[in-house]
Each structure stands twice: as C-alpha cells, then as structure tokens.
Amino acid sequence: MAAKLVDKRLHNIPGKLRVAELLFDVPLNYSKPNDGHLRLFARSVRRPAPPSEPTAEEKQLPWLVYLQGGPGFGCRPPQDNGWVGTALDKGYQVLFLDQRGTGLSSTITAGTLALQGNAVKQAEYLKQFRADNIVRDCEAVRRCLTTDYPQEKRKWSIIGQSFGGFCAVTYLSMFPEGLSEAFICGGLPPLVDGPDSVYERTYEKVEERNRAYYAKFPEDVERVKQIIQYLSANNVTIPSGSLTPERFQQLGILFGMHGGLDIVHDIVLRAHIDLDMFGALTHPTLTAIDSNGGLDSNVIYAILHEAIYCQGQASNWSADRIRSAKQHFQINVDLPQIWFTGEMIFKDMFDSYQELNQIKEAAEILAKTTDWPALYDEAQLAKNEVPVYAATYVEDMYVHFDHARNTAAKIKGIKQFITNVMYHNALRSKTDELMQQLFALREDTID
C-alpha cells in the first residue's frame, strides 16, 4: 500500500494559517496496484511557527484528518471550517483530503466516467469508490506523510462528519494500527448488510420533520399543492435538468439541518408569490431551488449512496421501493398534505438531472450488484483499543439514533456525547459547542 507525493505548494493565510496544497498518486485498485492510479488532492493547515521555534515544515505536529460527509463531496477550504481553530489550538495540524472521485481528487462526472468506456466498465470503476478504498487511501497517505516521523508518532487522529464517520468506523475495522484516536460527528453507521432497514427508519424521521414543517408553516400546505400542480402541468427547466414535482419534493433533504425548515419555507413562499403574480416561476426562484439540489455536481452521492449500506447485497433502489408504499410521499394534491422527501436517491433523479441521465445505465448495474465487500469488522470493533469520541444526535434525520446507538454498543471503549438539541450539521452550525463536548470526552475521565 503506497501513496506518492507528487506536488506540494505552500502559502499563508495572513496572520492565521500556513496552508500546503498536496497531490498524491494512489492505486485505483489496491488489490491490483498496477492497473492504473488516481490523483488525490489535499490541503494541510497549521499555525505559522513563531520565529523562536522550528519552522512549520520542520515541526512534526500530530495530524488530525478530516473525513468529509457525503458520499461524493469534496472538502471546503480550511478557512470555511469553523472548528479548525479549535483543532489547531489543541496542537494538531489538520489534513483536508478530498476523497477519491470528489473535489479535486480525480473528479467523477458523467464526462470523466465516459472515459472508462461503456456502462459495464463505468460500474466496475465506480465500485472502487466506497469507504473501504477511501480509508486505504488515507492509510497510504498517512504512511507517506509520516515517513520521517519517529515510529511512536506515526499514528494520526481522524474526525469524521456524517459519511465521514462511516469511513471512520471502516478505518477502525481495517487499519486500527494507524489511528491514535477517532472523533465522529453524526456518523455512527448502521451495521447492516443492505439499505432497506436504514430507509424504513429514515422515512420515519422524515415524516416527523414534515409534520414539524407544516406545524410551523400551516399556510404552506396549500402553497405546496399549488406549486406541485403547476409543475405537474408545465415542463419547467432549470440549469441541471427538469424541475419535476419529485425534484421539488427533494427540498426536504434540508429538514434535517439547523434552519432547514425556514430555508424550505422561504423557497415555497417565493414560488407561491411568483405563481400568484406572474403565473410562472421567476429565475431567482428557480435558481434557489436548483442550488439546493446539487446532484449534478456530486454524482457519487447519487450513484453510490445506497451502496454505502451494502455488504454482500444489492440495494435494488431501496428508497424508491419503500416510497411507493408510503401514501403521503405520493404526488397527489387530494392528500391532506404533500410530504417532502429526505436523504434518499430515487430512480427518477436519473431522468430529471441531465448529468445523472448520462450515467443511468451504470446506476442500474450498480443497483443490482450483490458482490459488495464488507465495510465493517464487528469482531475487530468488539476488541477496539483506539479511543473513539462520538457526538450522536437523537433527532438526526439522516443517521437514525437507534442505528447509531446499536453501533456504539458494538465499539469497545467508545465515549458518546448524546444530545437532542442538535441536528446533523452541528459541526458547522454549533461548532464551538460541539468541539467543546468532543474534547471534553477526550479529556475527562470517569474514574
């Protein structure tokens, strides 16, 4: 397992941060290291060293690696992550690694996938982009960056947000010897073999959030029906594709975030006023709707989202199948309320998004794939010796609390901060409070 550092560029964010932009080459397939490589992009960040100390490059600070949520999203620049200052104050240097296929790491789009050949070859290529290979990349990069470190300092820490927490548990399963500690934020994964049980519980939380939405904004019951009727009767286009009633329903993914109900209400209000005044949706409204989709720029999220729950099973369009049996999620204005959907991938997305439509055939192949390798080793987790500190949200719409609680019970030595006053994006929206709680778990002792 090897990563090769192929480029490093240093620059300063004046008075605050010392940032390095790094490029690594890693194997596409670690079991066949000669069958091509991927180029990974990362940013490292640390405080500039005072003049009286060794330079930033000479001082071997412990690493804290950020595992981004998703799957399919690259990392934001360091200065856009409010928790970085806390981490630097604790003595770390932080690595933001764009996971393979995301951000600037051999980005996957419909166009770059087409370079692989037909849909069968595209699907085979995409199988290499799950959490197992993400953590293999991390481990290879760790060995590369700590080559000159004393043996006792070569382990590093990880902090995983959402899907990044899933990757953290995969890391604990596969390479615990590379870790000194793991922080997990809303990302204790369901230890399941397939996604159906996950989406059954997910729909329950989405139903709760729809009730909360309409309780807060009862006037939106009729407004949403008005918008759905308009979209059903008209062919409305947006930059990423077609604005179908189902695409509009997908705004419900925001319900699990701090402030998400209000964001959706603002869009609904805009659309309602447009339709009352002009009989059509204006460009700013269409832009607001489209900007809260994003799957055209993050195709891994759409094409592998259900596969992140698969170990030896096919996903078979799980969320789509389960939705068909749930009345309130149907497009029917005669219902008392039309409910928004949540963090789910549906087959119709591969028709309404232009980018996804180009990889529809590969998506069908992956949905029927059964030979997904294991992502978690429960026996290893049961004897875990790596300190694990997890923030778990009772009201999490994306990672059901019951699944997270069951997983925590299977990780030896885990310490949890459990709260019902934070949502899934607390690392961004409640940064200071959450980081304080995570480090309190590390620094406090029971005995």
Secondary structure in CASP SS format (residue, H / E / C, confidence):
PFRMAT SS
TARGET T0000
AUTHOR 0000-0000-0000
METHOD secondary structure of the structure
MODEL  1
M C 1.00
A C 1.00
A C 1.00
K E 1.00
L E 1.00
V E 1.00
D E 1.00
K E 1.00
R E 1.00
L E 1.00
H E 1.00
N E 1.00
I E 1.00
P C 1.00
G C 1.00
K C 1.00
L E 1.00
R E 1.00
V E 1.00
A E 1.00
E E 1.00
L E 1.00
L E 1.00
F E 1.00
D E 1.00
V E 1.00
P E 1.00
L C 1.00
N C 1.00
Y C 1.00
S C 1.00
K C 1.00
P C 1.00
N C 1.00
D C 1.00
G C 1.00
H E 1.00
L E 1.00
R E 1.00
L E 1.00
F E 1.00
A E 1.00
R E 1.00
S E 1.00
V E 1.00
R E 1.00
R C 1.00
P C 1.00
A C 1.00
P C 1.00
P C 1.00
S C 1.00
E C 1.00
P C 1.00
T C 1.00
A C 1.00
E C 1.00
E C 1.00
K C 1.00
Q C 1.00
L C 1.00
P C 1.00
W E 1.00
L E 1.00
V E 1.00
Y E 1.00
L E 1.00
Q C 1.00
G C 1.00
G C 1.00
P C 1.00
G C 1.00
F C 1.00
G C 1.00
C C 1.00
R C 1.00
P C 1.00
P H 1.00
Q H 1.00
D H 1.00
N C 1.00
G C 1.00
W C 1.00
V H 1.00
G H 1.00
T H 1.00
A H 1.00
L H 1.00
D H 1.00
K C 1.00
G C 1.00
Y C 1.00
Q E 1.00
V E 1.00
L E 1.00
F E 1.00
L E 1.00
D C 1.00
Q C 1.00
R C 1.00
G C 1.00
T C 1.00
G C 1.00
L C 1.00
S C 1.00
S C 1.00
T C 1.00
I C 1.00
T C 1.00
A H 1.00
G H 1.00
T H 1.00
L H 1.00
A H 1.00
L C 1.00
Q C 1.00
G C 1.00
N C 1.00
A H 1.00
V H 1.00
K H 1.00
Q H 1.00
A H 1.00
E H 1.00
Y H 1.00
L H 1.00
K H 1.00
Q H 1.00
F H 1.00
R C 1.00
A H 1.00
D H 1.00
N H 1.00
I H 1.00
V H 1.00
R H 1.00
D H 1.00
C H 1.00
E H 1.00
A H 1.00
V H 1.00
R H 1.00
R H 1.00
C H 1.00
L H 1.00
T C 1.00
T C 1.00
D C 1.00
Y C 1.00
P C 1.00
Q H 1.00
E H 1.00
K H 1.00
R C 1.00
K C 1.00
W E 1.00
S E 1.00
I E 1.00
I E 1.00
G E 1.00
Q E 1.00
S C 1.00
F H 1.00
G H 1.00
G H 1.00
F H 1.00
C H 1.00
A H 1.00
V H 1.00
T H 1.00
Y H 1.00
L H 1.00
S H 1.00
M H 1.00
F C 1.00
P H 1.00
E H 1.00
G H 1.00
L E 1.00
S E 1.00
E E 1.00
A E 1.00
F E 1.00
I E 1.00
C E 1.00
G C 1.00
G C 1.00
L C 1.00
P C 1.00
P C 1.00
L C 1.00
V C 1.00
D C 1.00
G C 1.00
P C 1.00
D H 1.00
S H 1.00
V H 1.00
Y H 1.00
E H 1.00
R H 1.00
T H 1.00
Y H 1.00
E H 1.00
K H 1.00
V H 1.00
E H 1.00
E H 1.00
R H 1.00
N H 1.00
R H 1.00
A H 1.00
Y H 1.00
Y H 1.00
A H 1.00
K H 1.00
F C 1.00
P C 1.00
E C 1.00
D H 1.00
V H 1.00
E H 1.00
R H 1.00
V H 1.00
K H 1.00
Q H 1.00
I H 1.00
I H 1.00
Q H 1.00
Y H 1.00
L H 1.00
S H 1.00
A H 1.00
N C 1.00
N C 1.00
V C 1.00
T E 1.00
I E 1.00
P C 1.00
S C 1.00
G E 1.00
S E 1.00
L C 1.00
T C 1.00
P H 1.00
E H 1.00
R H 1.00
F H 1.00
Q H 1.00
Q H 1.00
L H 1.00
G H 1.00
I H 1.00
L H 1.00
F H 1.00
G H 1.00
M C 1.00
H C 1.00
G C 1.00
G H 1.00
L H 1.00
D H 1.00
I H 1.00
V H 1.00
H H 1.00
D H 1.00
I H 1.00
V H 1.00
L H 1.00
R H 1.00
A H 1.00
H H 1.00
I H 1.00
D H 1.00
L H 1.00
D H 1.00
M H 1.00
F H 1.00
G C 1.00
A C 1.00
L C 1.00
T C 1.00
H H 1.00
P H 1.00
T H 1.00
L H 1.00
T H 1.00
A H 1.00
I H 1.00
D H 1.00
S H 1.00
N C 1.00
G C 1.00
G C 1.00
L C 1.00
D C 1.00
S C 1.00
N C 1.00
V H 1.00
I H 1.00
Y H 1.00
A H 1.00
I H 1.00
L H 1.00
H C 1.00
E H 1.00
A H 1.00
I H 1.00
Y H 1.00
C C 1.00
Q C 1.00
G C 1.00
Q C 1.00
A C 1.00
S C 1.00
N C 1.00
W C 1.00
S H 1.00
A H 1.00
D H 1.00
R H 1.00
I H 1.00
R H 1.00
S C 1.00
A C 1.00
K C 1.00
Q H 1.00
H H 1.00
F H 1.00
Q C 1.00
I C 1.00
N C 1.00
V C 1.00
D C 1.00
L C 1.00
P C 1.00
Q C 1.00
I C 1.00
W C 1.00
F C 1.00
T C 1.00
G C 1.00
E C 1.00
M C 1.00
I C 1.00
F C 1.00
K C 1.00
D C 1.00
M H 1.00
F H 1.00
D H 1.00
S H 1.00
Y E 1.00
Q H 1.00
E H 1.00
L H 1.00
N H 1.00
Q C 1.00
I C 1.00
K H 1.00
E H 1.00
A H 1.00
A H 1.00
E H 1.00
I H 1.00
L H 1.00
A H 1.00
K C 1.00
T C 1.00
T C 1.00
D C 1.00
W C 1.00
P C 1.00
A C 1.00
L C 1.00
Y C 1.00
D C 1.00
E H 1.00
A H 1.00
Q H 1.00
L H 1.00
A H 1.00
K C 1.00
N C 1.00
E C 1.00
V C 1.00
P C 1.00
V E 1.00
Y E 1.00
A E 1.00
A E 1.00
T E 1.00
Y E 1.00
V C 1.00
E C 1.00
D C 1.00
M C 1.00
Y C 1.00
V C 1.00
H C 1.00
F H 1.00
D H 1.00
H H 1.00
A H 1.00
R H 1.00
N H 1.00
T H 1.00
A H 1.00
A C 1.00
K C 1.00
I C 1.00
K C 1.00
G C 1.00
I C 1.00
K E 1.00
Q E 1.00
F E 1.00
I E 1.00
T E 1.00
N C 1.00
V C 1.00
M C 1.00
Y C 1.00
H C 1.00
N C 1.00
A H 1.00
L H 1.00
R H 1.00
S H 1.00
K C 1.00
T H 1.00
D H 1.00
E H 1.00
L H 1.00
M H 1.00
Q H 1.00
Q H 1.00
L H 1.00
F H 1.00
A H 1.00
L H 1.00
R H 1.00
E H 1.00
D C 1.00
T C 1.00
I C 1.00
D C 1.00
END
